[in-house]
Amino acid sequence: MQWRRWCLHRNFSIGVEGAWLRDRYASVKVPITSILFTDDEMISPKNIDRLHAYYTGARKNRVVVKPSDIGERRIGHIGWHRQRFVKLWEQVMLPVIQG
């Protein structure tokens, strides 16, 4: 029910929970990397922009991956969990980890 309330609110969790949660997001100081799959049916670039805006104290980076970039027809929202996408994580995450 909590996720439902959050997802139905224009300002997601902060809109429901209020200032204490906004302050928690703002207190994050570690770099954040978001990975956007262009065929993700649940999370859009606008959603990521809005989420990044909550992390006012963090450096933010976005990696955009098209299925065709990795020779695939589809990735979707949770497709990246599949074993066949191991190389995707190596391509995307190694540069992030190596800084």
PyMOL commands that set and color helices and strands:
alter all, ss='L'
color gray80, all
select helices_A, chain A and resi 2-8+12-17+19-27+45-54+67-70+79-81+83-98
alter helices_A, ss='H'
color red, helices_A
select strands_A, chain A and resi 32-37+60-65
alter strands_A, ss='S'
color yellow, strands_A
deselect
rebuild
show_as cartoon
